[in-house]
Amino acid sequence: MYILKIVLNTTNDKTRSILRSYGHDLVNTDYSDPDYIICYRTYNIISKEFINSAKIGAINFHTGPPQYPGRGSVNHALYNNDTEFGVTTHLMSHPIDSGRILDVRFFDIDIDDNVESLWEKTEENLLNMFTNFCMGLDEPEYLSMKMEQNINYKWEGKANKMKQVDKLQEVPLNCNEKELKNIIRSTYTPEFRPKILMHGYEFIMKELEIKDKK
């Protein structure tokens, strides 16, 4: 097996352990000409120069399907009442989340899913995809093969930004009950809660009391 030199940009220790278990060397960002640059669950924007320094490829593991590039994929899917969600592996490029798609995994959104429960599903599926995808990194022409296998998947539209997620949290003054419940479902977490903006004041929803299901 060929031992790869990989720059891994992540805060997830499991991904480091997985790559090391495959026998690869993890190197620092100042290492010149790594075989791969891999980003996993990170919001850092990688420069074109750094992306181009990878001998084989620069890969990102995106927490959303191709129809939701950028930030807030979970929030947008819940707000749109989607019944399916996914995670995507793709080559890194500029603008962000626009590179060739290498792998996609889909899974169901249940009717009682919220931000936290859908994030749990997303993280589980993303790690499984990472584990399986990285098994083939040392195979010849691996990225070309994966691009061919996923040639029918295309990114839809421009990458969403965090300000669009913030906008989803704003409750209109004329909001009806159905729309309010949809906003809560798609944006509420204990740390980030829906809000009303009025006359220069911000009114933030109080923390929900979670009742045990009998």
trRosetta pair geometry for C-beta under 8 A, 3 or more apart (Angstrom, degrees):
i j d omega theta_ij theta_ji phi_ij phi_ji
1 23 5.7 87 103 73 138 153
1 138 5.8 68 -167 109 84 164
2 138 4.6 172 57 -156 94 116
3 23 5.8 -100 -107 140 85 96
3 24 6.1 158 -162 -117 64 47
3 25 6.0 56 163 -13 107 98
4 24 4.4 -18 58 -131 89 113
4 25 7.0 -158 92 35 45 73
4 35 4.3 -106 -158 62 92 152
4 36 6.1 21 167 7 133 107
4 56 7.9 -52 -137 12 122 143
4 137 6.0 -56 -19 125 163 121
4 138 5.9 -139 -39 -82 112 92
5 24 7.6 -168 -73 -175 16 90
5 25 5.3 -21 -107 75 60 108
5 27 5.1 11 -172 -9 93 135
5 31 6.5 -141 167 148 123 146
5 34 4.7 -131 116 -142 96 74
5 35 5.0 125 52 -1 70 93
5 36 7.8 166 88 29 51 66
6 19 6.0 -109 70 -172 153 144
6 24 5.3 35 0 151 123 131
6 25 6.9 153 23 82 75 52
6 26 5.7 -42 77 -106 89 57
6 27 6.8 143 65 19 34 83
6 34 6.1 108 -117 175 19 125
6 35 6.3 -46 -72 62 64 95
6 36 4.7 -7 -118 66 87 99
6 37 7.6 160 -162 -93 63 25
6 38 6.0 3 -175 5 112 114
6 137 7.8 8 -82 161 131 159
7 26 7.6 99 -114 -162 25 67
7 27 5.9 -56 -77 75 69 81
7 28 7.2 4 -118 134 94 15
7 29 5.6 88 -150 -98 130 55
7 31 6.4 -169 -72 49 104 113
7 34 4.7 -178 -17 9 95 170
7 36 7.2 -153 35 102 67 57
7 37 4.7 -12 65 -116 110 73
7 38 7.1 168 86 26 57 65
7 54 7.8 -116 31 -91 111 99
8 15 6.4 178 -172 123 135 113
8 16 6.2 164 94 -92 155 74
8 19 6.3 -155 -66 8 144 161
8 26 5.4 -44 12 -135 115 112
8 38 5.1 -13 -112 68 68 103
8 40 7.0 -12 -168 14 92 111
9 29 7.5 56 -81 -83 100 112
9 37 7.2 22 -8 -180 109 88
9 38 6.9 -174 26 92 72 50
9 39 4.5 -18 69 -107 112 74
9 40 7.2 156 82 24 60 63
9 42 5.0 -82 134 20 97 167
9 44 6.3 -103 174 56 136 129
9 46 7.3 -167 3 -74 167 117
10 15 5.1 -22 112 61 171 142
10 16 7.2 -162 71 -46 124 86
10 38 7.6 -17 -35 113 113 92
10 39 7.1 156 -65 -159 77 42
10 40 4.1 2 -97 64 122 97
10 41 6.0 64 -141 55 87 87
10 42 5.9 -119 -100 -43 42 112
11 41 6.5 -92 41 104 87 108
11 42 6.8 135 -10 -88 88 86
12 15 4.7 70 94 0 106 108
12 16 7.6 175 102 -8 61 82
12 40 5.8 -79 35 116 124 119
12 41 5.6 78 -26 45 120 134
12 127 7.6 -145 173 -98 151 105
13 16 5.4 -50 -158 32 48 115
13 17 6.5 47 148 -19 73 103
14 17 5.6 -56 -152 37 36 112
14 18 6.3 40 151 -25 68 104
14 127 6.3 6 105 -141 139 127
15 18 5.5 -49 -146 32 34 115
15 19 6.6 30 158 -14 65 104
15 38 7.9 -156 166 122 129 129
15 40 5.0 152 -99 74 170 164
15 127 7.5 -124 -71 -127 85 84
15 130 6.0 -57 -114 156 101 150
16 19 6.2 -60 -152 38 29 105
16 20 6.3 23 155 -13 65 111
16 26 6.2 -10 -142 -62 89 164
17 20 5.8 -60 -146 42 30 109
17 21 6.1 35 154 -26 66 107
18 21 5.7 -55 -149 31 28 113
18 22 6.9 23 152 -15 61 104
18 130 6.8 99 86 126 164 104
18 131 5.5 -114 -142 -108 142 76
18 134 6.4 94 133 71 115 146
19 22 5.8 -57 -156 35 36 109
19 24 5.0 -64 171 61 89 119
19 26 6.2 96 100 -66 133 104
19 38 7.9 177 -82 46 144 155
19 134 6.2 -83 -92 172 78 148
20 23 7.6 70 -179 -63 37 12
20 24 6.8 -105 -94 60 33 67
20 26 6.7 -52 -68 -15 92 112
22 134 6.4 -141 -20 134 161 101
22 135 6.6 -156 -110 -113 131 49
22 137 7.4 82 137 35 153 115
22 138 7.9 179 158 -10 116 118
24 137 7.3 -1 -71 82 148 140
24 138 7.8 -161 -79 -54 108 113
27 31 3.8 17 144 -30 129 162
27 34 5.8 -169 59 -102 127 117
28 31 5.5 130 63 -26 63 94
29 50 7.4 -15 -167 -142 100 129
31 34 5.3 72 101 -64 116 99
32 53 7.0 -108 -156 -168 53 122
33 53 5.9 -118 -85 177 42 83
33 54 7.8 129 -155 -122 44 18
33 55 5.7 59 -178 -54 86 100
34 37 6.1 109 74 -63 128 72
34 53 7.0 57 26 122 77 97
34 54 5.8 -32 78 -115 83 69
34 55 7.0 -137 103 3 34 91
35 54 6.9 20 133 -165 22 80
35 55 5.1 -47 -121 50 46 113
35 56 5.0 19 177 5 75 114
35 137 8.0 101 125 160 124 112
36 54 5.8 36 -135 -154 25 122
36 55 7.9 -63 -49 50 43 77
36 56 5.6 -35 -73 63 76 110
36 57 6.0 -2 -120 68 81 66
36 58 7.1 147 -167 -97 60 38
36 59 6.4 -16 -167 10 111 107
36 137 6.4 -51 -40 -161 154 128
37 46 7.0 133 144 -152 142 158
37 50 6.8 113 -110 149 166 91
37 51 6.7 -125 57 -119 146 47
37 53 7.3 75 -41 73 130 90
37 54 4.6 -111 -2 -71 95 126
37 57 7.8 -122 38 120 71 43
37 58 4.1 -7 63 -119 107 88
37 59 7.2 164 86 24 57 60
37 92 7.2 -59 92 27 111 142
38 58 7.7 -164 -70 -158 35 52
38 59 5.1 -10 -112 67 74 96
38 60 7.7 159 -161 -86 50 34
38 61 7.6 28 -176 -15 92 100
38 134 7.8 25 -117 -99 158 117
39 42 5.1 -105 -166 46 96 115
39 44 7.4 -141 -133 64 126 92
39 46 6.6 -133 -56 -31 139 130
39 58 7.7 32 -7 175 99 89
39 59 7.3 -167 28 97 69 50
39 60 4.5 -12 64 -112 107 79
39 61 7.0 -159 96 23 61 70
39 92 6.8 81 15 -74 123 135
40 60 7.8 177 -72 -155 42 51
40 61 4.7 18 -114 40 75 123
40 126 7.7 140 -158 155 94 116
40 130 6.3 46 -120 -109 133 142
41 61 7.2 -27 -29 84 65 105
41 63 6.8 65 -100 -48 76 121
41 123 7.9 37 -88 -120 138 90
41 126 7.3 103 -57 133 103 151
43 71 7.9 38 -126 -95 110 108
45 96 6.3 -90 -123 -69 97 128
46 50 5.1 -113 -178 82 94 125
46 51 5.5 112 123 -59 117 91
46 58 6.9 -158 111 -180 156 143
46 92 6.0 12 59 169 133 151
47 50 4.6 93 60 7 85 100
47 51 6.9 -147 96 -5 45 86
48 51 5.6 -55 -147 37 33 114
48 52 6.1 27 157 -15 67 110
48 94 5.6 -59 -76 -6 100 134
49 52 6.0 -61 -148 40 27 108
49 53 6.7 38 150 -35 61 102
50 53 5.6 -46 -154 16 36 118
50 58 7.7 100 120 -105 76 148
51 54 6.6 -47 -178 8 40 109
51 58 4.4 -102 -145 18 75 163
51 92 5.2 -135 -123 101 121 113
51 93 7.0 136 174 -98 161 38
51 94 7.8 -165 10 -25 156 91
54 57 5.7 -38 123 98 134 9
54 58 4.6 167 6 -56 150 80
56 137 7.9 112 106 -174 156 85
56 143 6.8 154 163 -13 94 134
57 91 5.8 -84 -167 -120 115 100
57 143 5.1 124 -32 -83 157 159
58 91 6.5 82 73 -164 66 70
58 92 4.1 -62 116 41 108 116
59 89 6.4 1 -174 -174 109 94
59 90 7.2 159 -151 85 66 29
59 91 6.3 -52 -99 -104 60 45
59 92 6.6 -139 -82 -18 8 92
59 102 6.9 -33 -132 16 110 155
60 89 7.4 171 86 -150 46 50
60 90 5.8 -19 60 65 89 78
60 91 7.7 55 17 155 83 9
60 92 4.9 100 -25 -76 108 93
60 97 7.6 -99 92 -86 147 65
60 99 7.4 118 25 41 110 130
61 87 7.0 12 179 169 84 113
61 88 7.7 165 -158 88 44 46
61 89 5.6 -18 -106 -101 68 77
61 126 5.8 111 157 -168 118 102
61 129 6.9 154 -143 95 115 114
61 130 5.5 -9 -102 -81 159 101
61 133 8.0 173 -95 47 110 151
62 69 7.4 -40 -163 -126 152 60
62 73 7.7 104 158 -35 95 155
62 87 6.6 168 85 -166 60 66
62 88 4.4 -13 60 66 112 94
62 89 7.4 -174 17 -81 81 25
62 90 6.4 6 -8 17 123 109
62 97 6.1 95 -111 -113 145 105
63 73 5.9 176 107 43 75 132
63 74 7.2 -32 139 -36 108 100
63 87 6.1 -30 -129 -119 35 95
63 122 5.3 63 -163 164 94 129
63 123 7.7 -4 -124 -76 116 59
63 126 6.0 -33 -102 -75 74 146
64 68 4.1 -91 166 87 136 110
64 69 7.3 -173 87 -87 127 21
64 73 2.6 -115 -91 -144 138 166
64 74 7.1 -123 -88 -40 99 57
64 77 7.4 -171 -138 -33 101 124
64 85 7.4 -75 -138 -170 60 93
64 86 7.0 58 172 79 35 64
64 87 6.8 49 8 -110 11 48
64 88 6.6 -25 84 8 51 107
64 122 7.7 -8 -72 -139 51 131
65 68 5.9 70 59 26 68 93
65 73 7.2 152 26 -168 58 130
65 77 7.9 94 23 -86 106 131
65 84 7.9 42 -39 125 157 89
65 85 6.3 -159 -20 -173 112 47
65 86 3.4 70 -80 57 101 107
65 87 7.1 -44 -70 -36 56 15
65 88 6.0 115 -137 -45 30 109
65 104 6.4 61 -137 -156 80 114
65 106 6.8 36 -96 -98 127 84
66 69 7.2 2 -163 -55 46 86
66 86 7.8 -15 1 83 65 129
66 88 5.7 119 -61 -94 67 147
66 101 6.2 -29 -88 -91 124 147
66 104 6.5 -48 -25 -102 103 136
66 153 5.2 173 -35 178 156 99
66 154 6.3 122 165 88 143 28
66 155 5.2 -125 -168 -97 91 44
66 156 6.1 99 132 -4 82 87
67 156 4.3 4 -127 32 60 138
67 157 7.9 48 -164 23 56 103
68 72 7.7 -116 -178 95 117 62
68 73 3.8 120 123 -128 133 89
68 76 5.4 167 -125 71 125 133
68 77 6.4 -70 -47 -51 155 95
68 156 7.7 0 -42 60 33 105
68 160 6.8 -24 -167 2 75 127
69 96 7.4 158 171 113 108 77
69 97 3.4 155 -159 129 103 133
69 98 6.9 51 -146 -65 157 61
69 155 5.1 31 -51 -156 132 116
69 156 7.3 178 -6 56 98 56
69 157 7.0 -165 32 82 108 73
69 158 7.1 -116 77 150 123 25
69 159 4.2 -85 126 -100 103 70
69 160 6.8 150 89 6 58 73
70 73 7.6 150 78 -57 56 85
70 96 6.7 102 -94 97 70 111
70 97 5.5 -129 -47 34 53 149
70 158 7.4 35 -34 136 138 61
70 159 3.0 132 -63 179 107 79
70 160 3.7 172 91 46 130 56
70 161 6.2 -64 -177 -59 135 40
71 159 7.5 72 1 163 66 93
71 160 5.3 -115 57 102 64 90
71 161 5.9 40 32 -157 120 20
71 162 4.9 -34 109 -70 166 63
71 164 7.4 144 77 53 100 100
71 165 5.9 -85 125 -24 108 128
72 75 4.3 -47 -170 42 91 119
72 76 5.6 91 127 -24 94 96
72 160 5.3 -90 53 119 105 137
72 162 7.0 143 -35 -115 112 46
72 164 6.3 -149 43 90 153 94
72 165 3.5 -164 -87 -80 140 114
72 168 7.2 154 -171 8 142 142
73 76 6.0 -60 -147 38 28 107
73 77 6.2 27 158 -19 65 110
73 85 7.7 117 143 -155 104 107
73 160 7.5 161 -68 41 58 133
74 77 6.0 -61 -149 36 27 109
74 78 6.4 20 158 -13 64 110
74 85 7.4 33 -112 -143 63 147
74 115 6.0 96 133 -140 125 69
74 118 5.1 150 -151 108 109 122
74 119 5.8 -1 -110 -73 165 75
74 122 6.3 -88 -82 -33 115 154
75 78 6.1 -62 -150 40 28 106
75 79 6.1 25 156 -19 66 111
75 115 6.7 10 -86 -108 73 107
75 165 5.3 97 56 -132 160 95
75 168 5.6 137 158 80 124 163
75 186 5.2 90 -162 165 64 88
75 187 5.6 49 -138 -89 114 68
76 79 5.7 -55 -142 38 31 111
76 80 6.1 19 161 -9 66 112
76 160 6.6 -154 -46 -60 144 168
76 164 7.9 12 -75 129 114 117
76 165 7.9 -87 -45 -95 86 78
76 168 7.5 -129 -82 -77 61 151
76 186 7.6 86 -72 -171 11 125
77 80 6.1 -64 -145 45 26 103
77 82 4.3 -62 -166 34 82 134
77 85 5.1 64 178 -100 165 104
77 109 6.6 -170 145 -72 117 153
77 118 7.3 -176 83 -178 123 154
78 81 7.5 30 -180 -76 34 35
78 82 7.4 -68 -67 34 25 88
78 109 7.3 -165 -91 -161 68 142
78 113 7.0 -129 -107 107 107 99
78 114 7.1 64 -138 -147 149 37
78 115 6.7 -88 -6 -74 164 64
78 118 6.4 -144 -63 -5 115 161
78 185 5.6 -150 167 127 119 92
78 186 3.7 173 101 -110 107 81
79 168 5.8 -97 -75 -147 152 127
79 182 6.3 85 -140 161 60 100
79 183 7.4 32 -116 -100 99 46
79 185 7.9 158 -84 85 50 91
79 186 3.8 88 -63 -154 73 170
79 187 7.6 39 -69 -40 109 89
81 182 7.4 -55 -57 -131 98 114
82 85 6.4 108 108 -68 130 75
82 109 5.7 86 100 22 80 150
83 108 6.7 -29 161 -151 73 77
83 109 5.5 -151 -158 55 26 95
84 106 5.5 6 179 -173 113 114
84 107 7.2 159 -154 83 71 27
84 108 6.2 -50 -104 -112 64 43
84 109 6.2 -130 -63 3 12 92
85 106 7.1 157 86 -151 32 66
85 107 6.2 -27 67 66 79 76
85 108 7.8 39 22 141 79 9
85 109 5.2 87 -18 -56 105 104
85 118 6.5 92 -4 -162 169 112
85 121 7.3 99 71 104 130 125
85 122 6.8 -65 132 -83 134 96
86 104 5.6 24 163 -179 139 91
86 105 5.7 170 -155 87 88 47
86 106 4.2 -42 -87 -97 113 61
86 107 6.7 141 -92 15 57 67
86 125 7.6 -111 -150 130 45 149
87 104 7.3 168 83 -151 44 52
87 105 5.2 -2 52 54 89 98
87 122 6.2 133 -69 -158 110 76
87 125 5.2 167 3 112 130 107
87 126 4.5 -161 -142 -86 159 77
87 129 5.7 -160 95 7 125 153
88 101 6.1 -64 -165 -136 111 104
88 103 7.2 159 -157 87 45 57
88 104 5.2 -8 -106 -104 75 79
88 153 7.7 -178 -128 157 113 143
89 101 7.4 103 80 -166 54 63
89 102 4.5 -65 109 72 98 103
89 103 4.0 22 40 48 117 97
89 104 7.6 -139 25 -63 71 43
89 129 6.2 -161 -39 152 115 122
89 130 7.9 155 -88 -86 120 57
89 133 5.5 150 -84 -113 169 164
89 146 7.8 -51 99 169 121 141
90 97 7.2 87 66 -139 148 54
90 99 4.8 141 150 81 103 93
90 100 6.3 174 -159 89 85 37
90 101 4.8 -44 -100 -107 100 51
90 102 5.7 173 -100 7 34 86
91 99 3.7 -126 86 157 74 130
91 100 4.8 28 23 49 119 83
91 102 6.6 108 -34 -38 74 112
91 143 7.2 73 -75 -164 113 127
91 147 8.0 0 -21 -84 122 113
92 96 7.9 -26 -151 -131 81 66
92 99 5.4 -129 -109 -18 2 155
93 96 8.0 165 78 -111 54 26
93 98 5.5 -89 79 78 110 88
93 99 3.8 142 1 -77 104 95
93 100 8.0 80 -19 -1 132 66
94 98 7.5 10 142 46 13 124
95 98 5.3 78 71 -11 72 138
95 158 7.3 -3 98 -148 154 86
95 159 6.2 -147 138 6 116 121
96 159 5.2 19 82 -52 91 170
97 155 6.3 139 145 -125 82 139
97 159 4.6 120 52 -96 120 116
98 155 5.7 -102 -120 33 51 164
98 159 7.3 -91 -46 -41 90 107
100 147 5.1 1 156 -122 133 113
101 104 6.4 6 175 -46 127 104
101 147 7.5 124 74 -125 48 63
101 150 4.9 -112 111 131 96 128
101 153 4.4 -83 87 95 158 116
101 154 7.3 -136 -4 -88 131 25
101 155 7.4 167 -53 -45 113 78
102 133 7.2 83 123 -146 119 129
102 143 6.6 -59 -114 -143 124 73
102 146 4.1 27 -160 135 84 129
102 147 6.2 -41 -101 -69 67 61
102 150 6.1 126 -171 36 11 145
103 129 6.1 164 120 -166 131 114
103 133 5.6 -132 10 -95 160 122
103 146 6.1 -50 -49 -165 86 118
103 149 8.0 13 -91 92 68 120
103 150 6.1 -136 -81 -57 29 150
104 150 6.3 134 -1 -138 96 126
104 153 5.4 165 -22 -107 141 160
105 125 5.3 -167 109 176 133 113
105 128 7.3 143 -145 86 174 106
105 129 5.0 -137 -10 -77 137 123
107 121 5.9 -153 104 169 142 119
107 125 5.6 -138 -13 -76 139 150
109 113 5.2 -110 -168 40 76 151
109 118 6.3 7 -124 -109 95 117
110 113 4.7 121 59 -33 76 98
110 117 7.7 -60 51 129 110 136
112 117 7.7 14 116 56 74 166
113 117 4.7 -138 -141 90 71 118
113 118 4.8 81 171 -59 123 93
113 121 7.5 -37 -129 1 132 138
114 117 5.4 82 44 19 66 101
114 118 6.9 -141 90 -3 25 96
114 185 5.4 -120 -117 -154 82 65
114 188 6.8 -41 -176 66 124 97
115 118 6.3 -67 -145 42 21 103
115 119 6.2 24 157 -23 62 110
115 185 7.8 157 -28 162 77 43
115 186 7.0 93 -64 -174 93 24
115 187 6.7 43 -59 -154 136 7
115 188 6.3 -171 7 69 126 52
115 189 5.3 -91 91 -61 141 94
116 119 5.7 -54 -148 33 29 113
116 120 6.7 33 153 -22 62 101
116 189 6.2 125 -59 -114 95 94
117 120 5.6 -47 -153 28 36 114
117 121 6.8 34 150 -14 64 102
118 121 5.6 -50 -151 37 39 112
118 122 6.1 43 149 -23 67 106
119 122 5.4 -55 -145 37 33 115
119 123 6.2 32 158 -19 68 105
120 123 6.1 -54 -145 36 28 107
120 124 6.4 27 156 -17 62 109
121 124 5.8 -59 -150 37 29 112
121 125 6.2 20 158 -11 66 111
122 125 6.1 -62 -146 42 27 104
122 126 6.0 28 157 -22 66 111
123 126 5.7 -52 -139 36 29 113
123 127 6.4 27 161 -17 63 106
124 127 6.2 -60 -151 36 25 106
124 128 6.5 24 153 -16 62 109
125 128 5.6 -54 -146 38 34 113
125 129 6.3 35 155 -20 66 105
126 129 5.7 -55 -149 37 30 111
126 130 6.3 35 151 -22 64 106
127 130 5.4 -49 -145 35 34 116
127 131 6.3 37 154 -22 65 104
128 131 5.7 -52 -148 33 31 113
128 132 6.4 20 158 -9 64 108
129 132 6.1 -61 -146 43 30 103
129 133 5.7 26 160 -19 68 115
130 133 6.0 -58 -135 39 23 108
130 134 6.0 13 169 -14 62 115
131 134 6.6 -65 -145 37 17 103
131 135 7.3 33 152 -37 55 99
132 135 6.0 -45 -164 7 35 117
133 136 6.9 -77 -178 35 40 97
133 137 7.9 62 137 -56 69 87
133 146 7.8 57 -144 -116 98 148
134 137 5.3 -9 -158 -29 58 118
136 139 4.6 -33 -171 8 83 126
136 142 4.8 160 139 -140 102 130
136 146 7.9 147 92 -55 139 117
137 142 6.3 -164 -129 80 23 166
138 142 7.7 78 59 -31 18 144
139 142 4.2 106 73 -73 95 108
139 145 7.8 -37 111 23 125 142
141 144 4.5 -48 -171 43 85 120
141 145 5.8 93 128 -29 87 96
142 145 5.8 -59 -153 35 30 112
142 146 6.4 24 154 -15 66 107
143 146 5.7 -54 -145 39 34 109
143 147 6.3 38 155 -22 66 104
144 147 5.8 -53 -148 34 30 112
144 148 6.5 29 154 -18 63 106
145 148 5.8 -58 -153 36 30 111
145 149 6.4 29 152 -20 65 108
146 149 5.6 -52 -145 36 34 113
146 150 6.3 0 164 9 67 112
147 150 6.5 -78 -144 54 25 88
147 151 6.5 61 153 -77 63 77
148 151 5.7 -10 -151 -41 32 114
150 153 4.9 -31 174 23 92 118
160 164 4.9 -103 -165 62 96 145
160 165 7.1 95 149 -43 120 85
161 164 5.5 108 61 0 65 99
161 165 7.9 -125 110 1 43 87
162 165 5.4 -50 -156 35 47 113
162 166 6.3 51 146 -22 71 101
163 166 5.3 -46 -147 35 38 117
163 167 6.5 46 150 -26 64 100
164 167 5.5 -45 -149 29 35 116
164 168 7.0 44 149 -25 60 97
165 168 5.6 -46 -158 24 37 116
165 169 7.2 38 147 -21 62 101
165 187 7.4 149 -179 -120 79 102
166 169 5.8 -55 -162 28 39 114
166 170 7.5 45 145 -31 64 97
167 170 5.8 -44 -161 13 43 115
168 183 6.8 175 164 -137 73 81
168 186 6.3 -90 166 113 130 117
168 187 5.2 174 116 -73 104 128
169 183 7.1 116 -134 -177 31 104
169 187 4.5 -179 -91 172 77 153
169 192 6.9 -90 -101 161 148 97
169 193 7.4 115 -158 119 118 27
169 194 5.0 -162 -167 -114 72 53
169 195 5.8 35 140 20 103 86
170 194 7.6 174 -78 -160 8 77
170 195 6.3 -36 -107 74 53 79
170 196 7.4 98 -162 -113 65 32
170 197 6.0 -30 -138 3 111 109
171 175 5.1 -68 -178 -14 84 159
171 180 6.3 37 -138 -116 118 84
171 183 5.9 151 -93 106 82 167
171 194 5.3 70 -43 166 107 116
171 195 6.7 -166 9 88 93 25
171 196 4.9 -50 64 -80 103 80
171 205 7.9 97 -23 -53 139 112
172 175 4.5 136 64 -56 80 88
172 179 7.5 -18 37 126 109 144
173 196 7.0 92 -85 -154 68 113
173 198 6.7 98 -84 -92 117 114
175 179 5.0 -130 -160 90 87 119
175 180 5.0 105 142 -64 123 88
175 183 7.4 -36 -151 -4 145 142
176 179 5.2 89 56 15 74 103
176 180 7.0 -135 99 -9 35 93
177 180 5.6 -56 -146 36 31 114
177 181 6.4 31 158 -18 66 104
178 181 6.0 -56 -152 35 28 109
178 182 6.5 28 150 -19 62 108
179 182 5.5 -55 -150 36 35 115
179 183 6.4 37 152 -20 67 103
180 183 5.7 -53 -149 34 32 111
180 184 6.4 31 153 -17 65 105
180 194 8.0 132 -157 138 73 167
181 184 5.7 -53 -147 37 33 112
181 185 6.2 34 155 -20 66 107
182 185 5.8 -52 -144 36 30 111
182 186 6.1 9 163 -5 64 115
183 186 6.3 -70 -142 46 24 98
183 187 5.8 -24 176 21 65 119
183 194 5.2 83 137 -109 112 141
184 187 7.0 -84 -130 52 16 81
184 188 4.7 11 -168 -28 64 130
184 194 5.9 -76 -89 -12 62 139
184 205 7.4 -174 -107 -167 98 173
184 208 7.9 103 -170 -68 121 133
185 188 7.1 -6 -69 20 10 106
187 192 7.0 -96 168 122 83 101
187 193 7.8 106 122 -155 95 25
187 194 5.6 102 86 -71 125 84
188 192 7.7 -175 -148 95 27 67
188 193 5.7 27 -132 -127 76 66
188 194 6.1 -44 -77 -16 85 93
188 205 7.2 -62 -111 84 108 145
188 208 6.6 56 168 -19 143 129
189 192 5.0 37 52 46 99 80
189 193 7.2 -124 61 -69 45 61
190 193 7.4 -6 -151 -60 19 103
190 207 5.6 29 -133 -131 82 111
190 208 7.9 -109 -87 34 73 82
193 204 5.4 91 79 -180 112 94
193 205 4.4 -133 157 62 117 95
193 206 7.7 -142 168 65 164 5
193 207 7.1 -113 -77 -87 147 53
194 204 7.7 148 91 -154 40 57
194 205 4.7 43 65 -10 82 134
195 202 5.5 -3 178 -173 133 91
195 203 6.2 153 -163 78 74 48
195 204 4.7 -30 -102 -101 100 61
195 205 6.6 -121 -77 -9 48 79
196 202 7.5 154 78 -157 48 45
196 203 4.4 -9 56 58 97 107
197 201 7.4 166 -153 83 48 45
197 202 5.7 -16 -102 -103 72 70
197 203 7.8 -163 -72 22 27 74
198 201 5.7 -24 71 60 71 91
198 203 6.9 1 22 -1 107 113
205 208 8.0 9 142 -51 115 79
